[in-house]
Each structure stands twice: as C-alpha cells, then as structure tokens.
Amino acid sequence: MPVQSKLLSIPADIHYLLLSILPDFRDLAALILTHRCFYGVFKTGEKTLLEAVARNFLGAFYDEAVALAYEKRPSHRRRKRRSTPLTSKIARSIKRSNHVLESLERIVYGLLKTDKHLYLQDPYNYIGEKTLGENFAELASFTFTAIPSFEESLKMTAAGYRIWRFTLLHETEHVPFLMKLPLSELLELNHYVSGLVKLIWAMLGEGGSHHDADYVQGVLATGPWNILRRWNALLEGDMEEFYEGPYGEHYEGFFTSALFEVMDRKQLGSTDLYAYKSIFDGDKETRELLRNLAAKENGVDVETDA
C-alpha cells in the first residue's frame, strides 16, 4: 500500500495526537505540509494544537509567554488573561519573543560573569558598568564564550519574560506586579535587569551617546526586543539602524524605584542587593544569604547550611 494511502487509513485522532506532541512550531509547520491529512486535522483543531505545541515548546514558561504575548497587543492590555485557546498570531508572537530572550541570554550572562569577575578581583576599585563601553569588541567576543548552566538558563529565561512584561505595564502597575513575585524571583529579576543595564551602558559607550543614568533607564524601558536590536546593529556596524527606533524617555529609576518600594514593604529596605550577584548560580553562599533574607522577611530564624 502506498505511503499516502497508509496515512489516509490512519484515524484522524491519531494524526491529531502526532501533531500535538511535536516539540516546536517549526516541526508543526513542516509536518502539516507533508500531507493534506495532517493539514486538514490541523485546520480543524488549530487553536488547541497550537496550545499543545506551545506548551511543549515553552514548558514551565508557558504562562509567562502567553501573558506577554497578550500584553504586547494594546487591545488586550487592560483585559484579564484569556482562557481561550491560542490564535496563530499569538503563537507567532510567542515564537518571536522566545527567540529574543534566547539571544539575549548568553549576552546578559556573559556581562554578569564579567562584572562579577572584575568585582572579585578588586572590589575597592570596582567602577561598574560605566566602563563597559571602553572595549566593546572584547566585550562582544566574551559574551559568546560564557554559557549558563541548565538551572541558570531557566532562571534567566523566567526573569527575561518578567522584565518584558514589566516594561509593558503602566507605572501604577509596577509595584503590584513585583509584589506578587516570591523573594527569590524578585532578586533574580533584579540581577537580570542589572545585566541588561550593563549591556545598554556598553552599547551607548560604543555608539557615542549620552552617558546618562536616566537615559539608560529610558532605553531599558523600551524592552528586550529593542535592546537586542541595538546590540545586533552594533555588531554589524550598522549605526543607522542603531539610532533608529525607540529610545525611551529619560526615566529616573524605571525599575529600581519600584524594586526599592517593594523591598521596603517587605521590611527589607536595608538589604545589600549586590550580595546576591550569584543568585543564578545557586551556590551555597547565595542560598544561605537568601534563606536568611527570607527569614528576615517572615520574622523567623533559620539555621545556616552545614
């Protein structure tokens, strides 16, 4: 029996099952183009199949990714998260957002590792992100040699989705959004944002733009997509592309103002956030610091690691 005839003899629910277990949208698109039986099943159950593949593709980040996709659309910005199946437009948005965050991950991770290394070498003379633009070529090459572990990658991806959603919120929604996060996720988000800020400082130094902290916060407020676009433009030497697109307004303390207010509400306003620079690593010292901080938040004592 020819292969096409065999495919037609298989029940449609089996075709549906095969499509629903595919790991990503690329494989889904490829399979539905192989035979009309798969295409027909896809068109019949498009929305539920898109959701199934999206869950396979995103895993634990499904809720964050879908929330971001809806919040990126102005018509949905003020609505509660839908419970209806995904549309093809939302699926495409999810795929693009995931690509942006995957591309930023190693760049940001490399910057955080470089920053930690410089600080540990000479903490008393450490001068931070304002010097990152002095050697852009070396910085660019280093970011591709630092690879996060699986655990670090998961934490960074989650933080990436959250800061992107944060940039889409109205200013009055910033503090409530951060208040909902567990303490560990709040600190991870702060650490990720510090990496984005370092990247912006580096790019502005290379691009000859203003070294102004408020201006940097304004670029941060434009979100991960615009930050990555600028980075790629600099790597390609396309200064016209670098200067195009949104810059953001001068915005004092775009993220930090909300963060500090949340820490004050949690009665942790005096916390040295720099002590949690290794929070993505999950090392013993940072875990102990985090446990003690959580205990302080909850007003209880904890034993340190043996």
N, C-alpha and C positions, 0 to 999 in steps of 0.2 A: 504494500500500500504506500503511495507517495506520501512524503512528509506533510504536505499541505492537507491531504485527506485525513491523516492521523490527527493533525491539530484540530480539524473541524469535528472529529469524532469525540474529542475530549469535552466533557461538560463545561459550560461557561463558568460555573462556580470554581472549577479548578484553575481556569485561566485567571479568574479574579484573585485567587489565592496566590498564584505565582507572581502576579503583579504587585500584590500587597506586601510581599516580603523582600522586595528589591531594596538595596541599601541607600540609593540616592536617586535624584531626579534624572540624572544623566542616563542611568541604566533603564529607568522607566521610559524615557523618551525613545531610547534605542529599541527596546523590546516591542513597544506598540507600533513601531514602523516595520517590524519584520513580517507581520501578517495581519490581515484585516480582522481576524477573530480577536486578536489582542486589542486592536484599535476599537473594535465595537464594544468590547467589555469595558474598556477604559472610558469611552464616551458615556456609557450607561451609568457607571459608578464613579465618575471623575472626581467628585468632591471628597468622597470617602477614601478613594485610593490615594489622592493627593495627601490627605491627612495621614494615612498609614505610612506612606513612604517618608513623609516629613518627620514622623516620629522615629522611623528607623535611622534617618539621616542625622537628626539632631539629638536623639537620646534624651538625656536629662535637661537639655536646654530648650526643649520644645516649647514650653510655656513662655519662657523669656523671648524666644524668637518670634512666636506668633504675636505676642503682645507688642513687640517692637514693630512688626510689620503693619499692624493695625494703627499704631500710634503715629507712624510715618505718613499716614493718609489723613489730611486735615478734616475730611468729612467724618472720620471716625474718632478724632482726637478726644472729643468730650463724651464719647459713649462708653458704656461698660464693655468689657471684653465679650465678644460674641461666643456663643456655644455652638454655632452652626459650623458645618464642615468648611474646609478651606476652598478658596477660589484659585484659579490659575494665576491671577495677578498677585495674590498673597504668596503663593508658592514661589513665584519668580523673585519677589521681594525678599523672602526668606533666604533663597539661594545667594542673592547678591550680598545681603548683609553678612551671611556666614563667610563668604569669600573675603570681604573687607576685614573681618575680625581675625580670620586665619592669617591674612597677610600682615596685619599689624602685630600679631602675637610675638613673632621672633624679633621684630624690630624693638618693641617695647621691652621684651625680656632682656635683650642684649643691652639696652640702655640701663636697665635696673641693675644688671650684673656689673656693668662697667662702673656705675655710680657707687655701688657697694664696695667694689674693689678699691676705688680711689679713696673712699672714706676710711676704710680699714687701714690703708697704707699710711695715711697722715690725717687723722681726724681733726687735729687742731688747726691745720691749714686748708682744710677742705672748703672749697668755694662754690661747689654745686653747679647747677645747670647752666649758669650764665656763660661758662667757658666751653660748653659743648660744641658750639659752632666754630671754634678755632681750628679744628682739624676734621672737617666734615668727611673727607674721603676715608680716613682711618675709621671714623665712627661708623660710616656706612658699611665698610667691609666687616667690622666686628659683629654687627648685628646679625649677620648671616652665619656666624660660627657658633653662637650661643643657642643651644637647643633646650627647651624646657622639658622636664620630665612629664610623664602622663598626668600625675597629680597636679603639677604646676600648670599644665596646659588647661586642664578642666577649670581650675580656679580663675585663670586669666580670661578664658572664654566667657565665663559667667560674669566676671567684672566688666568685660567689654560690652556685653548686652546691656548691663545695668547703666553704665555711664551713657550709652547711646540713648536709652530711654530717658535718662535724666535730662539730656540736652533738649528733648522734645517737650518737656513739661513746662508749664507756666511757673514763674518764680515762686508763686504762692504754694505750689505743689512739691517743691524741692524737699523741704524738711519732712513732711508726712511720708514721702517716698523713702527717704533714708531711715526714718524711724521704724519702718516695717522690717528692715534688714536685721538679722542676727548680728551680734557684735563682730564675729569673725568675718562675715561677709562685708560688713561695713569697713573694716580695716583692709581687707583685700581690695575693695573698691578704691579706697584712698591710695593704696600702693600702686594700683594700675594707673590711676589718674596721674600720679606723680611721674610715671613713665611717659605718659602722653605729653605732659608739660615739658619734660626734658627734651622730647623729640621736637616740640614746637620751638623751644629755645634754640636748639641746634639748627633747625631749618631757617629761622629768622636771622640767625647769625650769618649763615651762608648766603641768604638772599639779600642781605644788606638792609633789612627792615629795622623797625624800631625795637630797641631792647627795652621794652616797657612791660612790666609785670601785668598791668591791666590789659594791655593789648594781647598778651599771651593768653590770658584768661578768655578774651573775646574769641580768639581762634579756637580754643578748647570748646567754647560754647557752640561752635558750628558742627561739632560731632565727628565721629571716627571717619566717615566717608571722605569729608573734605580734608582732614589731616592726612589720610593716606594718599589722596590725590596730589597734594602738595609734595609729599615725600617722593612719589614716583616722578613728578615733574622735575624735581631737583636731580634725581639720579640720572634722568635722561638729558639734563642740561636745557630743559625747555622752560626758560624763565617767563615767557609769555603765558604759558599755561599755569605756572606757579602763581603769578599775580592775578589770574582770573578767578572768578568765583567768590563766594562769601568770605569775608574776613572776620565778621563779628564786630560788635561794638566794643569799645573799651568797657570792660565789665569787671569791676573790682570784686575779687573773691567769688567768682562764679560758682565754684564747687565748694571751696573751703569755708565760705560763710555759713552755708547750710550744714556742713560737716561739724563745725565747731559748735553750732547751736544744738545739734543732736547730741554731741558729746556732753555738753553742759546739762542737757535734760536728763541724760543718763548718769549725771553726777560724776563724770569722768573728764571734766574740762581741763584738768591739770596733766592729763596723760601725754607723755612724750611719744608722739606717733612715729617718730623716726626710729624708735626702738623696735618697731615691727617691720623693718625692711626685709626680713627673711620670711615673711608670712607665707609666701608662695612655696617656699622650700619645705615647710613643715618640719623644720629642725627642732631638736629637743629644747633648746633655749627659748625659741619663739613660742613653742607650745606651752612652756611653763609661764612665760610672760602673759600669754593670752588667758590661761586658766586663772592667774592671779587677778587679771583685769576683769574677767567675768565675775570673779568672786567679789571684787570691789563693787561692781555694778549691782550685784544682788545682795550685798551686805553680809556675806558669809566668808569663812576662812576655808582654804583648801591646802592640802599637803602638796609639796613640790615633788617632781619626779625623782625617783630613787637614782 
